[in-house]
């Protein structure tokens, strides 16, 4: 089964900068899954780096604003399609108002530092492509399998090693995880709708985790359950 969310490895330029600079002190980052759907995210810069930052943000449904005098072909196409707002001029103080997340991705280090400074004053998370130490977060490598998202970061120790690790994980987590998690989500939703008692719901959810659906998907023998079959399973497993 072909996944609609292919494996993708995105090396954060801030990690590359740390690697090249020979930084020896390990910074510990907090992993987090952030909901940016419908929320304003600002990227300052219009080149290839900015385009790489833009793609996952648009996939996540962000209201994306790109500030740059010019755009790469990829970003220009996104702007023409109405997928992002392009402010066609250099960055200016005040441009970050209303944002929840900021990316300083221009090819001018001084501009990136100015963007990072304003973001810090506003209390906004900021990623700085040219030099990570000026920002407050980095973007990891990402593996997607539908509802499953796995991120890998080396905290600047070695982007190539992180890329290799991501590919190794991709070999362990095959495309069967996408329909498997869709199945679990469907049953979990049904259990919550059909069973009002919290204790019974908890028991049903525990039993759901023991179903051998993942192996059936790997072997190609899994047949999707109908709504009637789901209701019947819930009814059978309500009791101890």
N, C-alpha and C positions, 0 to 999 in steps of 0.2 A: 504493500500500500504506500503510495507516494504522499509524503507529508506536505501540507501547505505551508509549513514553517520549517524551511530547510536549516541545516546546520550553518551557523555563521560565526566567523571569528573576527572580532573587531579589536585591533590593537590600539589602545588609547595612546595618543601622542605624548601625554604627560608621563606615562610609564616609559615610553621610549626615551624621553628626555632624562628621566632619572637614571635609566640604564646607562645612557651615554655619559652622564656626569659622574658615574662611579659612586653614587650615594651609598654609604655603608650602614646607616641607621635605618632600621625597619620602622616604617610608620604603619600603625594598625588602623585600618578603615572599618567602619561599621557597615556591613551588608544591609541593604534595604530595598524593598520593592515599592516604588513610588507611583501613585496614581496621578497622572498628569492630564487625563482626558478632559478636554474643554478648558484647560488652564493655560495661561499665557507663559510661554517659554521664549527667551530671547537668545539668539545666536548673533554675536558680533563677528563678522567675517563672511566672505562669500566664495571661498575657494574649495579645494578638494576636502580639506579637513572639516570645514563647516558642513559640506554635503554628507560626509560620513556621520557627523553628529545628528544631522537632520533626519535621516532615514528612520532610525528607531523611534525618534520622538513623534514623527508622523504616524508610524505604526501604532503607537500608544495613544493616539488621538489628541495630542497636544495642539493648542492654538499657537502655532509657531510664527515668530517674527524674526526675520533676518535683516540685520542692519549692515549694509556694505555699499560702497559706490558701484560695485560691479558684482556679477554672479557667475559662477562656473556654469557650464552647460546643464549639468544635472539640476542645480538649484534653480536655474532660469526656467527649466521645464516644469519644475514643481510650482514655481510662481505663476507661470502661464496657465497651469491647470487649476489655480486657485487653492492649492494645498497649503500655501504659506503666504504670509504678508511680507512683501519686500519694501524696506525703507531705503531708498536709493540715495544714500549719502554716508559720510563717515559717522562713526559713533560720536555722540555728544552726551555730556552729563545730563541725567534725567531720563535717559532712554530705558532704564531698567524698571521704572515705576510700573507697578501692577504685575510684574513677573513673579513666578514661583521658583524659577530655575534659570540659571544663566550659563552660557558657554562663551568664553573668550577665545575665539578661534581665528583671529586675523593673523596675517603674516608679519605684523608689527608688534614686537615685544612690549613697547611702551604703551600702545593702545590696549593690549591685553592686561597690562598691569593697572591701567586706569579703570578698565571695566571691572577687574577684580576688586579694586579699592572701593568703587561705588557699591558693588554687590555686598561687600563686607559691611559697609555703613548701613545698608538697608536690611542686613540680616538674611541675605539670600544665599543659598548654596551656589557656588560658582566653580566651573571646571575651566582650567587654563591649559590650552593645548601646548603652548610654547614652553612652559615650565610649571610643573605640578605644584611646587611649593608655594606658588602665589594663589592657588585655588584651595577649595575645601573638599572637593571630591574628584575621583577619577572614574572612568567608565571601564568596566571589565570586559573580557571576552564573553560571548553569550552563545549558549546552545539552546535551541527551542525545539520542543516536541509538542505542538498544540498548547495545552494548558500548562505543560511543564516548561519551566525556565531554569537553566543552570548557568551560573556565572562563575568565571574564573579570573582571579587577579593574583599577581605575584608581588604586589606592592612595589613594583618597580625593579624587582630582582632580575627579571629576564622575560621580555615579551615572547621570545621564540619558545621558551620552555612552557609558558602559559598556553601558547597556541597548540603545542604538542599535547599538553594535558587535556585541553578541550577536545581535541580529536580522539584521544583515548577514551574519554567519557562518552563521546558520540558513538564509539563502537560498543559500549556497554548498554547504552540507552537507545535501543532501536526505534524505528518508526511506529512499532506497535504500541508505544506509550501514548501516542496521541488518541487513538480510539479507546484505549484502556481508560484513560482519565476522563474522556467524554462519557464512557459508560458509568464510571464511579460517580461522576457529577449528576448524571440522570437519576441514578438510584438514590443517591443522597438527597436530592431534591424531592423525590417521591416519598421517601421515608419521612421527611419533615412535614410534608403535606398530609400524609395518611395517618401518622401516629402522633396524637396529642400528648401522650405521657412521656415525660423526659427520660425516665428510667428505661422504658421500653425502646425509645428512640436510640439511646446509647447502646443498648444490647444489639439492636439491628445494625447499627453502624459498625460495631465490632465484628459482627458476622459478615458484613459486606466486605471488610478487609481480608477475609479468609477465602473468598471466592477465587477459583483458579482461572479467572478470565484471561489473565496476562499470558499464561502458557497456551491457552486455546488460541489466542490471537497469534502467537508465534508459530503455532502449528497449522494455522489456517482453518481451524475447525469451529471457530466461534460464530454463532448465529445471533444477531442482535435480538434483544428481548422486546416483545410487544408490550404496550401498556398493561394489558391483561396479565401477562406473565410476571411483570413487575409487581402488580398488586397481589397476585397469588403468592409470590415469594415473601412479600411483607407479611401476609396473613399467616403463612406457615411458620415463619420465624419469630412471631410475636411472643410465643411461649418459650420457656426455658428448655 
